[in-house]
Amino acid sequence: MSNPITAWIKSGMETYKDREDWMTERVSENSINSQKLVDERHGPFKPHNVYQSESRARVNFRPNAAISSLAGSEKGNAKSFRAVRAYQSDFAKRRDEILTDIAKNG
């Protein structure tokens, strides 16, 4: 009579052959994928004007003020997450005001 916990653990364990088969499969998949990369890089399937693509991390980023009166404030930069966060906090304040008004006046 064996321990049921030990038997349950052994039933879920993989064998050496299973691990070797998995590793062989993994190596063959990586070999195929690396060959695909080489073929795509040197094949005729490149997109049009691929040599003109921008490789910089921040492409042509110039902060622009949405309105000149907002320049220098958090909302001033039209293309930033800070501006979005500032507008969202204003919207949240306004929403809270509306909800408290509805709660008071019905």
Buried (B, 14 or more C-beta within 10 A) or exposed (E): EEEEEEEEEEEEEEEEEEEEEEEEEEEEEEEEEEEEEEEEEEEEEEEEEEEEEEEEEEEEEEEEBEEEEBEEEBBBBEEBEEBEEBEEEEEEEEEEEEEEEEEEEE
